[in-house]
Amino acid sequence: MLKRLSVFTAELRVLCAALILSVSVSASDAPSRFLDESFIKSISERSDIWTTRISPNGKLLALGFLSTEKKNGKRRQGVHILDTRTFKTVNTIGFKDGSDISRVVWLTSKKILINIRKDSKKSESGKNLLRYYVMDFTGKNKFEGFGSFEGRYSENEIITSVFNYSSRRVDYFIDRIDRKPGRPSVLERQNCSALKAYTKKCSSKEFETLPLLGQALFSRSEDGLYRKEMRFAYGIDDNSRGRFYYRGPGAAAWIEKESPFRKELIGYGATPLDVLANGNLLVSAALPGESIKSLFEWNPETDEVLRVFQDATADPGRRFSHRGHLIAVETETNYPEVHMLDRNHELAAILGAIMKSFPNYGIGRVSFSDDFKKVVFSVYSGSEPSMAYFFDRATGQVQLIAKALNQVDRSLLAETEAVTIKARDGVPLHGYITFPKTGESNNPLVIIPHGGPRARDTWGFDSETQVLAHHGYMVMKINFRGSDGYGLDFMHMGDGEWGRKTQYDIIDSVRWAINQGYADPEKIAIVGASFGGYSALQSPILEPDLFKAAVGYVGVYSLPMLYTKGDIGGNTGNYRFQRGGSIYLDETLGSDKAEQIRQSPVVNIRRLKAPVLIVHGKDDDRAPIEHAELLMKAMDEAGKSYETLIRDKEGHGFFSEDNRKDYFTLLVRFLNKHLE
């Protein structure tokens, strides 16, 4: 039996009540090869609890929830305001138009800001029209504005950002939130037309123009609460590389700064994270000649670079900060691990107390009152979607507030364990395995390669994994070469190797599971989405006798088509890839067009022996439906049988709860049929 070792070693400064959770499952409860539609339905639903935020004085709690009512087939979001003394609801804030809530922020102990994201067919992008509401927690004195909340500028002003579709750039504004505005249309602000009229009506003023398409980072007030001057700008150039600009206090002109860090494509090189309280820029990057990323403080006046944190094997992940002061950072080689950088800070004491009480869980969201005495936090694990707790540090009381996916029976969920294996050339690969309740020996195995490929799997709850484990399948995920998070050199090992060495890592992982006695060599399937969907076809093409079933979900099946269809090549108005999409593809795929064709599943279908399930959304911008259509045509021409699940109004992955349920149901039926 694989056992998880404790990875939390932080010094503990606060003790809180330990909660002991125990679950017992009888042998008769163990799942067998069947179809449990009730379980599938419960786990296909979106989480009914999705955020918790405590007010500055600790007296109120904002709890994001999903209602049972639906708008256009989607459950409506809302926010409950709870009294932290009684946990009774004092108000509920909802939106009848079905908008998604992207952010909830307490501006004061009385006023709350809720950022709304609404799809619109009238805008150029067709989605993500952003607006916000500021109101008393009672729902009174409501103020409506447009854009995304970026931070507070003063007591009665906030900073917002809006993507300008005409200039393809982000514009920043200071909005007054203490007066009733006029009501220009969302599109007037969102598409940046009639801006002068808008700003006059709403007492908004535009920040200085950024020197390039990208994002701004702001200096902080002395107490760290407010964002003040535009101090840094960061964006993408025509070669898909990041560029830094700096403007000193009171300076009129922006000065381009030569980055001292390793040069990479946008999103993988030096990434600015925050302006610290001392005015330095916090950057996640690697120095030239290094692979694993570090956190650095970069002084723009002196160009001094100070390394703040580096892990031996994993890039820095989530940060825990307070008003421009970095307290801790999380990494994940195998399990999430929190590293304390300032053990004397109150937030470090809070994190230590949570880790002491929940040693086998990861920490989710943490929200605390201004005096650090009242805390709301969530924890998760491979078999726990999320549990939200209220922690009163004065009394030591820890109280369960809510469970995500509360309708799911926890006793039916399986644990997920981390593993490390070696590829055939000795490269270490980190991943995760989940055993069914039936045991650890001779299981039918489903390997699920992640998308990207510049992404990674992490430890935690996954609905698809739990559906498969519940139905008797062992599930394996592996961070193959080309994955992000383990250093730039490991990421670049996948360049040009989509259809070769990356797939061999997946194949070697399967053989490892077989050699360990965990997997039945005659019952192996591969299931994947996006790049994982590509792998779900390419791996069985390379090893036709190893895999008995393959499921491609919103997959990419023709590598040359990535240049001509979809948003990565800049074909659908995705501004991130507008100028650098082909550069990104050339780096990750390799620029040899003949080799791209050779590594495309659609040209090698005759080698395939495994039966195939093709799942796709007709509105997919990332991997357009043409990929699935080309694959089906190639299967027909090769005389190969396959099944399909194609849905309207779905993009790069199924969002509708009904469609997710149908996918999981068909997935289990397909695997049961071919892995018997």
C-alpha positions as CSV (number, residue, x, y, z in Angstrom):
1,M,0.0,0.0,0.0
2,L,1.4,3.4,-1.0
3,K,1.6,5.7,2.0
4,R,1.8,9.5,1.8
5,L,4.6,11.0,3.8
6,S,4.1,14.3,5.6
7,V,5.4,17.2,3.6
8,F,4.5,20.0,5.9
9,T,7.5,21.0,8.2
10,A,6.7,24.6,9.0
11,E,7.3,25.7,12.6
12,L,3.9,26.1,14.2
13,R,3.1,29.1,16.3
14,V,-0.6,28.7,16.8
15,L,-2.5,25.6,17.8
16,C,-6.1,25.1,16.7
17,A,-8.5,22.3,17.4
18,A,-7.5,19.2,15.4
19,L,-10.4,17.6,13.5
20,I,-10.3,13.9,13.0
21,L,-12.2,12.6,10.1
22,S,-12.8,8.9,9.7
23,V,-14.5,7.0,6.9
24,S,-15.2,3.3,6.8
25,V,-16.2,1.4,3.8
26,S,-17.3,-2.2,3.9
27,A,-16.3,-4.8,1.4
28,S,-19.8,-4.9,0.0
29,D,-19.5,-1.2,-0.8
30,A,-16.5,-1.7,-3.0
31,P,-17.3,-0.8,-6.6
32,S,-17.2,-3.4,-9.4
33,R,-17.5,-3.2,-13.2
34,F,-20.9,-1.6,-13.3
35,L,-22.5,1.7,-14.2
36,D,-23.6,3.9,-11.3
37,E,-25.6,6.7,-13.0
38,S,-26.6,8.2,-9.6
39,F,-22.9,8.7,-8.7
40,I,-22.1,10.1,-12.2
41,K,-25.0,12.6,-11.9
42,S,-23.9,13.9,-8.5
43,I,-20.2,14.3,-9.5
44,S,-21.0,15.9,-12.9
45,E,-22.6,19.0,-11.2
46,R,-20.6,22.1,-10.7
47,S,-19.5,22.8,-7.1
48,D,-22.3,24.5,-5.2
49,I,-19.8,26.4,-3.0
50,W,-16.9,28.2,-4.8
51,T,-15.5,31.0,-2.7
52,T,-15.4,32.3,0.9
53,R,-14.3,35.8,1.9
54,I,-14.4,37.3,5.4
55,S,-15.0,41.0,6.1
56,P,-12.2,43.3,7.5
57,N,-13.8,43.3,10.9
58,G,-14.4,39.6,10.9
59,K,-18.2,39.9,11.6
60,L,-19.4,38.9,8.1
61,L,-18.7,36.2,5.6
62,A,-19.3,36.2,1.9
63,L,-20.1,32.6,0.7
64,G,-20.4,32.1,-3.1
65,F,-22.9,29.5,-4.1
66,L,-24.8,28.0,-7.0
67,S,-28.6,28.1,-6.9
68,T,-30.8,25.2,-8.1
69,E,-32.4,27.6,-10.6
70,K,-31.1,27.6,-14.1
71,K,-30.7,30.2,-16.8
72,N,-30.1,28.9,-20.4
73,G,-29.3,25.5,-19.0
74,K,-26.8,26.9,-16.4
75,R,-27.2,27.2,-12.7
76,R,-27.2,30.7,-11.4
77,Q,-24.5,32.0,-9.1
78,G,-25.0,34.1,-6.0
79,V,-23.4,35.2,-2.7
80,H,-24.8,34.6,0.8
81,I,-23.7,37.1,3.4
82,L,-23.5,35.2,6.8
83,D,-23.1,36.5,10.3
84,T,-20.0,34.8,11.7
85,R,-21.4,34.7,15.2
86,T,-24.5,32.6,14.2
87,F,-23.7,31.7,10.6
88,K,-27.2,32.7,9.7
89,T,-27.8,34.4,6.3
90,V,-28.3,38.1,6.6
91,N,-28.6,38.7,2.9
92,T,-28.4,36.9,-0.5
93,I,-27.1,38.6,-3.6
94,G,-28.0,37.1,-7.0
95,F,-28.1,37.8,-10.7
96,K,-31.1,36.8,-12.7
97,D,-29.3,37.0,-16.1
98,G,-27.1,33.9,-15.4
99,S,-23.9,35.9,-15.2
100,D,-20.8,34.2,-13.7
101,I,-19.2,35.8,-10.6
102,S,-15.5,36.0,-11.1
103,R,-14.5,37.8,-7.9
104,V,-15.8,38.8,-4.5
105,V,-13.9,41.5,-2.6
106,W,-14.7,43.2,0.7
107,L,-13.8,46.9,0.2
108,T,-14.8,47.8,3.8
109,S,-16.6,45.9,6.6
110,K,-19.8,47.3,5.1
111,K,-19.2,47.4,1.3
112,I,-18.6,44.5,-1.0
113,L,-17.6,44.4,-4.6
114,I,-18.7,41.6,-7.0
115,N,-17.1,41.2,-10.4
116,I,-19.4,39.7,-13.0
117,R,-18.5,38.0,-16.2
118,K,-21.2,37.6,-18.9
119,D,-21.0,36.1,-22.4
120,S,-22.2,38.3,-25.2
121,K,-22.5,37.6,-28.9
122,K,-22.4,41.4,-29.6
123,S,-18.8,41.9,-28.6
124,E,-15.8,41.1,-30.8
125,S,-14.6,38.3,-28.5
126,G,-18.1,36.9,-28.1
127,K,-17.7,36.5,-24.4
128,N,-16.4,37.9,-21.1
129,L,-18.0,41.2,-20.9
130,L,-17.0,42.4,-17.4
131,R,-18.9,44.6,-15.1
132,Y,-18.9,45.0,-11.3
133,Y,-21.2,46.0,-8.6
134,V,-20.3,47.8,-5.3
135,M,-23.0,47.7,-2.7
136,D,-23.6,47.5,1.0
137,F,-23.7,43.9,2.3
138,T,-27.5,44.4,2.7
139,G,-27.8,45.0,-1.1
140,K,-28.5,48.7,-0.7
141,N,-26.7,51.7,-2.3
142,K,-25.7,49.6,-5.4
143,F,-23.2,51.1,-7.8
144,E,-22.6,49.5,-11.2
145,G,-19.5,49.9,-13.3
146,F,-17.6,48.1,-16.1
147,G,-14.3,46.3,-16.3
148,S,-12.3,44.1,-14.0
149,F,-11.4,45.1,-10.4
150,E,-7.6,45.6,-10.1
151,G,-7.4,47.1,-6.6
152,R,-8.3,50.1,-4.4
153,Y,-7.0,53.5,-5.3
154,S,-8.4,55.5,-2.3
155,E,-11.3,55.2,0.1
156,N,-13.9,56.0,-2.6
157,E,-12.0,55.0,-5.7
158,I,-11.0,51.7,-7.4
159,I,-8.8,50.8,-10.3
160,T,-10.4,48.8,-13.1
161,S,-9.1,47.4,-16.4
162,V,-10.9,46.9,-19.7
163,F,-9.6,45.1,-22.8
164,N,-9.8,47.6,-25.6
165,Y,-10.8,45.6,-28.7
166,S,-10.1,48.4,-31.2
167,S,-6.4,48.9,-30.1
168,R,-5.9,45.3,-28.8
169,R,-4.7,46.5,-25.5
170,V,-5.7,46.8,-21.8
171,D,-6.8,50.2,-20.6
172,Y,-6.9,51.2,-16.9
173,F,-9.3,53.5,-15.1
174,I,-9.9,55.1,-11.7
175,D,-13.6,54.7,-11.0
176,R,-15.5,56.6,-8.2
177,I,-17.7,54.2,-6.2
178,D,-19.4,56.7,-3.9
179,R,-21.9,58.3,-6.3
180,K,-24.7,57.1,-8.6
181,P,-23.4,56.8,-12.2
182,G,-25.2,57.1,-15.4
183,R,-26.0,53.9,-17.3
184,P,-24.1,53.6,-20.5
185,S,-24.3,50.2,-22.2
186,V,-21.8,47.5,-21.3
187,L,-20.5,47.6,-24.9
188,E,-19.8,51.4,-24.8
189,R,-17.3,50.7,-22.1
190,Q,-16.2,47.2,-23.0
191,N,-15.5,48.0,-26.6
192,C,-14.0,51.4,-25.6
193,S,-16.3,53.5,-27.7
194,A,-17.8,56.7,-26.4
195,L,-15.3,56.6,-23.5
196,K,-15.3,60.3,-22.9
197,A,-19.1,60.2,-22.4
198,Y,-18.8,57.3,-20.1
199,T,-16.0,58.7,-17.9
200,K,-17.9,62.0,-17.6
201,K,-21.1,60.3,-16.5
202,C,-19.3,58.0,-14.1
203,S,-16.6,60.3,-12.8
204,S,-14.0,57.9,-14.1
205,K,-10.6,59.0,-15.4
206,E,-8.2,57.0,-17.5
207,F,-4.7,56.1,-16.3
208,E,-1.7,56.9,-18.4
209,T,-1.4,54.8,-21.5
210,L,0.8,51.8,-21.3
211,P,3.8,51.6,-23.6
212,L,2.8,48.3,-25.0
213,L,0.0,45.7,-25.0
214,G,0.1,44.1,-21.6
215,Q,-0.5,44.6,-17.9
216,A,0.4,47.3,-15.4
217,L,1.7,46.9,-11.9
218,F,1.1,49.6,-9.4
219,S,3.1,51.0,-6.5
220,R,1.5,50.8,-3.0
221,S,0.5,53.3,-0.4
222,E,2.6,53.3,2.8
223,D,0.2,50.9,4.5
224,G,0.0,48.6,1.5
225,L,-3.7,48.9,1.2
226,Y,-4.0,51.1,-1.9
227,R,-2.5,50.9,-5.4
228,K,-1.2,54.2,-6.5
229,E,1.1,54.9,-9.4
230,M,1.6,52.8,-12.6
231,R,5.2,51.8,-11.9
232,F,5.8,48.8,-14.2
233,A,4.4,47.6,-17.5
234,Y,4.8,44.2,-18.9
235,G,3.6,42.8,-22.2
236,I,4.3,40.9,-25.4
237,D,6.3,42.0,-28.4
238,D,6.1,40.8,-32.0
239,N,8.4,37.9,-31.3
240,S,6.2,36.6,-28.4
241,R,8.7,37.7,-25.8
242,G,8.0,39.6,-22.6
243,R,9.2,43.2,-22.4
244,F,9.5,45.2,-19.2
245,Y,9.0,49.0,-18.8
246,Y,9.6,51.1,-15.7
247,R,8.6,54.6,-14.7
248,G,10.1,56.0,-11.5
249,P,8.2,58.2,-8.9
250,G,7.1,61.4,-10.6
251,A,8.8,60.5,-13.9
252,A,6.9,61.3,-17.1
253,A,8.4,58.8,-19.5
254,W,8.5,55.0,-19.5
255,I,12.0,53.4,-19.7
256,E,12.4,50.0,-21.2
257,K,14.4,47.7,-18.8
258,E,16.6,44.9,-20.1
259,S,15.5,41.8,-18.3
260,P,18.3,40.1,-16.4
261,F,16.4,36.8,-16.6
262,R,16.4,33.9,-19.0
263,K,14.6,34.8,-22.2
264,E,11.6,32.7,-23.0
265,L,8.3,33.0,-24.8
266,I,5.6,35.0,-23.0
267,G,4.0,33.0,-20.2
268,Y,7.1,30.8,-19.6
269,G,9.9,33.3,-19.0
270,A,10.1,36.1,-16.4
271,T,6.6,36.8,-15.1
272,P,6.0,39.9,-12.9
273,L,3.8,39.0,-10.0
274,D,3.4,42.0,-7.7
275,V,5.0,45.3,-6.5
276,L,6.2,44.7,-3.0
277,A,5.9,47.1,-0.1
278,N,9.5,48.2,-0.6
279,G,8.8,49.2,-4.2
280,N,10.7,46.3,-5.8
281,L,9.1,44.1,-8.4
282,L,8.5,40.4,-7.5
283,V,9.3,38.2,-10.4
284,S,9.0,34.5,-11.1
285,A,11.9,33.6,-13.4
286,A,15.2,31.7,-13.9
287,L,18.5,33.4,-14.4
288,P,20.5,32.6,-17.6
289,G,21.9,29.1,-17.3
290,E,19.4,28.0,-14.7
291,S,16.4,25.8,-15.2
292,I,14.2,25.8,-12.0
293,K,12.5,29.1,-11.6
294,S,13.0,31.3,-8.5
295,L,11.2,34.2,-6.9
296,F,13.3,37.4,-7.3
297,E,13.1,40.9,-6.0
298,W,14.1,43.2,-8.9
299,N,15.1,46.8,-7.9
300,P,14.4,48.9,-11.0
301,E,16.5,51.8,-9.9
302,T,19.7,49.9,-9.3
303,D,18.9,46.7,-11.4
304,E,19.9,44.7,-8.3
305,V,18.3,41.2,-8.3
306,L,17.8,39.4,-5.0
307,R,16.7,35.7,-5.0
308,V,13.9,35.3,-2.5
309,F,13.1,31.7,-2.9
310,Q,14.0,28.6,-4.9
311,D,13.0,25.0,-4.6
312,A,15.3,22.1,-5.7
313,T,12.9,20.4,-8.1
314,A,9.7,22.5,-8.7
315,D,9.0,26.0,-9.9
316,P,7.3,28.3,-7.3
317,G,3.6,28.2,-7.3
318,R,0.9,30.0,-5.3
319,R,2.0,32.8,-3.0
320,F,0.6,33.9,0.4
321,S,1.0,37.6,0.8
322,H,-0.3,40.5,2.9
323,R,-0.3,44.1,1.5
324,G,2.8,43.7,-0.6
325,H,4.6,41.5,2.0
326,L,5.5,37.9,0.9
327,I,4.9,35.5,3.7
328,A,5.0,32.0,2.1
329,V,5.2,30.2,-1.2
330,E,3.8,26.8,-2.3
331,T,5.6,24.3,-4.5
332,E,4.5,20.9,-5.7
333,T,7.0,18.3,-6.8
334,N,4.7,15.5,-5.6
335,Y,2.4,16.9,-3.0
336,P,1.7,20.6,-2.3
337,E,4.3,22.0,0.2
338,V,4.2,25.4,1.9
339,H,7.5,27.2,2.6
340,M,7.5,29.9,5.2
341,L,9.5,33.0,4.3
342,D,8.5,35.1,7.2
343,R,7.7,32.9,10.2
344,N,7.1,35.9,12.5
345,H,4.1,37.2,10.5
346,E,0.6,36.5,11.7
347,L,-0.3,34.9,8.4
348,A,2.5,32.4,8.9
349,A,1.0,31.4,12.2
350,I,-2.4,31.0,10.6
351,L,-1.0,28.8,7.8
352,G,1.0,26.7,10.4
353,A,-2.2,26.1,12.4
354,I,-4.1,24.9,9.4
355,M,-1.3,22.6,8.4
356,K,-1.1,21.1,11.9
357,S,-4.8,20.4,12.0
358,F,-5.0,19.1,8.4
359,P,-1.6,17.4,7.7
360,N,-2.8,15.3,4.8
361,Y,-4.7,18.1,3.0
362,G,-3.7,20.9,0.7
363,I,-4.6,24.5,1.6
364,G,-7.1,26.3,-0.6
365,R,-8.3,29.8,-0.1
366,V,-7.4,31.7,3.1
367,S,-9.2,34.9,4.1
368,F,-8.7,36.7,7.4
369,S,-9.9,39.8,9.2
370,D,-7.7,42.9,9.5
371,D,-6.7,41.9,13.1
372,F,-5.9,38.3,12.0
373,K,-8.2,36.9,14.7
374,K,-11.0,35.6,12.4
375,V,-10.1,33.3,9.5
376,V,-11.9,31.4,6.8
377,F,-10.0,28.8,5.0
378,S,-10.5,25.7,2.8
379,V,-8.7,22.4,2.5
380,Y,-8.7,19.7,-0.2
381,S,-7.2,16.4,-1.0
382,G,-7.4,13.7,-3.7
383,S,-10.6,12.4,-2.2
384,E,-12.0,15.7,-0.9
385,P,-13.2,18.4,-3.3
386,S,-13.0,21.2,-0.7
387,M,-14.2,21.9,2.8
388,A,-14.5,25.5,4.1
389,Y,-13.9,26.2,7.8
390,F,-14.2,29.2,10.1
391,F,-11.4,29.6,12.6
392,D,-11.6,31.8,15.6
393,R,-8.0,32.2,16.8
394,A,-9.0,33.7,20.1
395,T,-11.0,30.7,21.2
396,G,-9.4,28.0,19.0
397,Q,-12.8,27.1,17.6
398,V,-12.8,25.5,14.2
399,Q,-16.2,25.2,12.6
400,L,-17.1,23.5,9.3
401,I,-19.0,26.0,7.1
402,A,-19.6,24.2,3.8
403,K,-18.5,21.4,1.6
404,A,-18.0,21.7,-2.2
405,L,-20.0,19.1,-4.1
406,N,-21.8,18.4,-1.0
407,Q,-24.2,16.0,-2.9
408,V,-21.3,13.6,-3.5
409,D,-21.0,10.7,-1.1
410,R,-17.4,11.0,0.3
411,S,-17.3,7.3,1.3
412,L,-17.3,6.5,-2.4
413,L,-14.3,8.6,-3.2
414,A,-10.8,7.2,-3.7
415,E,-7.4,8.5,-2.5
416,T,-4.8,9.8,-4.9
417,E,-1.1,9.1,-4.3
418,A,2.1,10.7,-5.8
419,V,4.6,8.5,-7.6
420,T,8.0,9.1,-9.3
421,I,9.2,6.9,-12.1
422,K,12.0,6.9,-14.6
423,A,11.6,7.1,-18.3
424,R,13.6,4.8,-20.6
425,D,16.4,7.3,-20.9
426,G,16.5,7.9,-17.1
427,V,14.6,11.2,-16.9
428,P,12.5,11.3,-13.6
429,L,8.8,11.7,-14.1
430,H,6.4,12.8,-11.4
431,G,2.7,11.8,-11.4
432,Y,-0.3,10.5,-9.5
433,I,-2.2,7.2,-9.2
434,T,-5.6,6.5,-7.9
435,F,-6.6,2.9,-7.0
436,P,-10.2,1.7,-7.0
437,K,-11.6,0.4,-3.7
438,T,-11.2,-3.1,-5.1
439,G,-7.5,-3.1,-4.4
440,E,-4.1,-2.4,-5.9
441,S,-3.4,-5.5,-7.9
442,N,-4.0,-6.3,-11.5
443,N,-6.5,-3.5,-12.2
444,P,-7.8,-2.3,-15.5
445,L,-5.8,0.9,-16.0
446,V,-6.8,4.3,-17.5
447,I,-3.9,6.7,-18.1
448,I,-4.9,10.3,-18.5
449,P,-2.3,12.6,-20.1
450,H,-2.9,16.3,-19.4
451,G,-3.4,19.1,-21.9
452,G,-0.9,21.7,-22.9
453,P,1.6,20.1,-23.2
454,R,3.0,23.1,-21.3
455,A,0.9,22.5,-18.3
456,R,1.0,20.0,-15.5
457,D,-1.0,17.7,-13.3
458,T,-1.3,18.4,-9.6
459,W,-2.4,16.5,-6.6
460,G,-6.0,17.0,-5.7
461,F,-9.6,16.2,-6.4
462,D,-10.6,15.4,-10.0
463,S,-14.1,14.4,-11.0
464,E,-13.1,12.3,-14.0
465,T,-10.6,10.3,-11.9
466,Q,-13.2,9.6,-9.3
467,V,-15.8,8.5,-11.9
468,L,-13.3,6.0,-13.2
469,A,-12.0,4.8,-9.8
470,H,-15.5,4.3,-8.6
471,H,-16.2,2.0,-11.5
472,G,-13.2,-0.2,-10.8
473,Y,-10.4,1.5,-12.8
474,M,-7.0,2.4,-11.7
475,V,-6.2,5.9,-12.9
476,M,-2.7,7.3,-13.6
477,K,-1.5,10.8,-14.5
478,I,2.1,11.6,-15.4
479,N,3.9,14.9,-15.9
480,F,5.7,13.9,-19.1
481,R,8.6,15.8,-20.5
482,G,7.3,19.1,-22.0
483,S,5.2,19.7,-18.8
484,D,5.5,23.0,-17.0
485,G,6.4,23.3,-13.3
486,Y,9.6,21.3,-13.2
487,G,12.0,23.8,-14.7
488,L,12.5,25.3,-18.2
489,D,14.9,22.6,-19.3
490,F,12.4,19.8,-18.6
491,M,9.7,21.8,-20.4
492,H,11.9,22.2,-23.5
493,M,12.6,18.4,-23.5
494,G,9.2,18.2,-25.1
495,D,9.9,20.6,-28.0
496,G,9.5,18.9,-31.3
497,E,8.8,15.6,-29.5
498,W,5.0,15.7,-29.2
499,G,4.6,12.4,-31.1
500,R,7.7,10.7,-29.9
501,K,9.6,11.1,-26.6
502,T,6.6,12.7,-24.9
503,Q,4.5,9.7,-25.8
504,Y,7.2,7.3,-24.8
505,D,7.0,8.9,-21.3
506,I,3.3,8.0,-21.2
507,I,4.0,4.5,-22.5
508,D,6.8,4.0,-20.0
509,S,4.5,5.0,-17.2
510,V,2.0,2.3,-18.3
511,R,4.7,-0.3,-18.4
512,W,5.9,0.8,-14.9
513,A,2.3,0.2,-13.6
514,I,2.2,-3.2,-15.2
515,N,5.6,-4.2,-13.8
516,Q,4.6,-3.1,-10.3
517,G,1.6,-5.5,-10.5
518,Y,-0.9,-2.6,-10.3
519,A,-2.2,-2.9,-13.8
520,D,-3.6,-5.7,-15.9
521,P,-1.5,-5.7,-19.2
522,E,-4.5,-6.8,-21.2
523,K,-6.8,-4.0,-19.9
524,I,-5.1,-0.7,-20.7
525,A,-6.9,2.5,-21.9
526,I,-5.9,6.0,-22.6
527,V,-8.1,9.1,-22.1
528,G,-7.1,12.7,-22.7
529,A,-8.3,16.2,-23.5
530,S,-6.7,18.8,-25.8
531,F,-3.0,17.7,-26.0
532,G,-4.1,14.8,-23.9
533,G,-6.6,14.0,-26.7
534,Y,-3.7,14.1,-29.2
535,S,-1.8,11.6,-26.9
536,A,-4.9,9.4,-26.6
537,L,-4.5,8.7,-30.4
538,Q,-0.7,9.0,-30.8
539,S,0.3,6.6,-28.0
540,P,-1.8,3.7,-29.3
541,I,-0.4,4.4,-32.8
542,L,3.1,4.0,-31.4
543,E,2.2,1.0,-29.3
544,P,-0.8,-0.6,-31.1
545,D,-0.8,-3.8,-28.9
546,L,-0.5,-2.0,-25.6
547,F,-3.8,-0.1,-25.5
548,K,-7.2,-1.7,-25.8
549,A,-9.3,1.6,-25.9
550,A,-8.6,5.2,-26.6
551,V,-10.8,8.3,-25.9
552,G,-9.9,11.7,-27.5
553,Y,-11.7,14.6,-25.8
554,V,-11.5,18.0,-27.6
555,G,-8.3,16.7,-29.0
556,V,-5.8,17.9,-31.6
557,Y,-5.2,15.4,-34.4
558,S,-3.5,17.3,-37.1
559,L,-0.4,19.4,-36.1
560,P,-0.3,21.5,-39.2
561,M,-3.9,22.5,-38.6
562,L,-2.9,24.3,-35.4
563,Y,-1.5,27.0,-37.7
564,T,-4.6,27.5,-39.7
565,K,-7.5,26.7,-37.4
566,G,-8.1,27.8,-33.8
567,D,-6.9,30.6,-31.6
568,I,-3.4,29.4,-30.9
569,G,-2.4,30.4,-34.5
570,G,-4.2,33.8,-34.0
571,N,-7.1,32.8,-36.2
572,T,-10.0,33.6,-33.9
573,G,-9.0,36.9,-32.4
574,N,-7.1,35.6,-29.3
575,Y,-4.9,38.7,-28.6
576,R,-2.4,36.6,-26.7
577,F,-1.5,34.7,-29.8
578,Q,-2.3,37.4,-32.3
579,R,1.3,38.2,-33.0
580,G,3.2,35.2,-31.5
581,G,1.1,32.2,-32.2
582,S,3.2,30.8,-35.0
583,I,6.4,31.4,-32.9
584,Y,4.9,29.4,-30.0
585,L,3.9,26.6,-32.4
586,D,7.3,26.5,-34.1
587,E,9.1,26.2,-30.7
588,T,6.8,23.5,-29.2
589,L,6.1,21.5,-32.4
590,G,9.3,22.1,-34.2
591,S,9.2,24.1,-37.5
592,D,9.8,21.1,-39.8
593,K,6.4,20.8,-41.5
594,A,7.1,17.3,-42.8
595,E,7.9,16.2,-39.3
596,Q,4.6,17.8,-38.0
597,I,2.7,15.7,-40.6
598,R,4.6,12.5,-39.5
599,Q,3.6,13.1,-35.9
600,S,0.0,13.7,-36.7
601,P,-2.4,10.9,-35.7
602,V,-4.7,11.5,-38.8
603,V,-1.9,10.3,-41.1
604,N,-1.1,7.2,-39.1
605,I,-4.5,5.8,-38.4
606,R,-3.9,2.5,-40.2
607,R,-1.4,1.5,-37.4
608,L,-4.2,2.0,-34.8
609,K,-5.8,-1.1,-33.3
610,A,-7.6,0.3,-30.3
611,P,-11.3,1.2,-30.6
612,V,-11.8,5.0,-30.3
613,L,-14.3,7.4,-28.7
614,I,-14.2,10.9,-30.1
615,V,-15.7,13.7,-27.9
616,H,-15.8,17.3,-29.1
617,G,-17.7,20.6,-28.8
618,K,-18.8,22.4,-32.0
619,D,-17.8,25.8,-30.7
620,D,-14.3,24.9,-29.7
621,D,-11.9,27.8,-30.5
622,R,-8.7,26.1,-29.2
623,A,-9.1,22.7,-31.0
624,P,-11.9,23.4,-33.6
625,I,-14.3,20.7,-34.6
626,E,-12.4,20.3,-37.9
627,H,-9.8,18.3,-35.9
628,A,-12.5,15.7,-34.9
629,E,-14.0,15.8,-38.5
630,L,-10.6,15.1,-40.0
631,L,-10.0,12.3,-37.6
632,M,-13.4,10.7,-38.4
633,K,-12.6,11.0,-42.1
634,A,-9.3,9.2,-41.6
635,M,-10.9,6.5,-39.5
636,D,-13.6,6.0,-42.2
637,E,-11.0,5.7,-44.9
638,A,-8.9,3.2,-42.9
639,G,-12.0,1.1,-42.1
640,K,-11.7,1.7,-38.3
641,S,-14.7,1.7,-36.0
642,Y,-15.3,4.5,-33.6
643,E,-18.0,6.2,-31.5
644,T,-18.7,9.9,-31.1
645,L,-20.2,12.4,-28.7
646,I,-20.4,15.8,-30.4
647,R,-22.3,18.6,-28.7
648,D,-23.5,22.0,-29.8
649,K,-22.7,25.2,-27.7
650,E,-19.7,23.5,-26.1
651,G,-16.1,24.8,-26.4
652,H,-12.8,23.4,-25.3
653,G,-14.3,21.0,-22.8
654,F,-17.9,20.4,-21.7
655,F,-19.3,23.0,-19.4
656,S,-22.9,22.0,-19.2
657,E,-23.7,19.7,-16.3
658,D,-26.0,17.6,-18.5
659,N,-23.2,17.2,-21.2
660,R,-20.6,16.3,-18.5
661,K,-23.0,13.6,-17.2
662,D,-23.5,12.2,-20.7
663,Y,-19.7,12.2,-21.3
664,F,-18.9,10.4,-18.1
665,T,-21.7,7.9,-18.7
666,L,-20.6,7.1,-22.2
667,L,-17.0,7.0,-21.1
668,V,-17.7,4.3,-18.5
669,R,-19.8,2.3,-20.9
670,F,-17.1,2.5,-23.6
671,L,-14.4,1.3,-21.3
672,N,-16.6,-1.4,-19.7
673,K,-17.2,-2.7,-23.3
674,H,-13.6,-2.8,-24.4
675,L,-11.7,-3.6,-21.3
676,E,-13.8,-6.6,-20.2
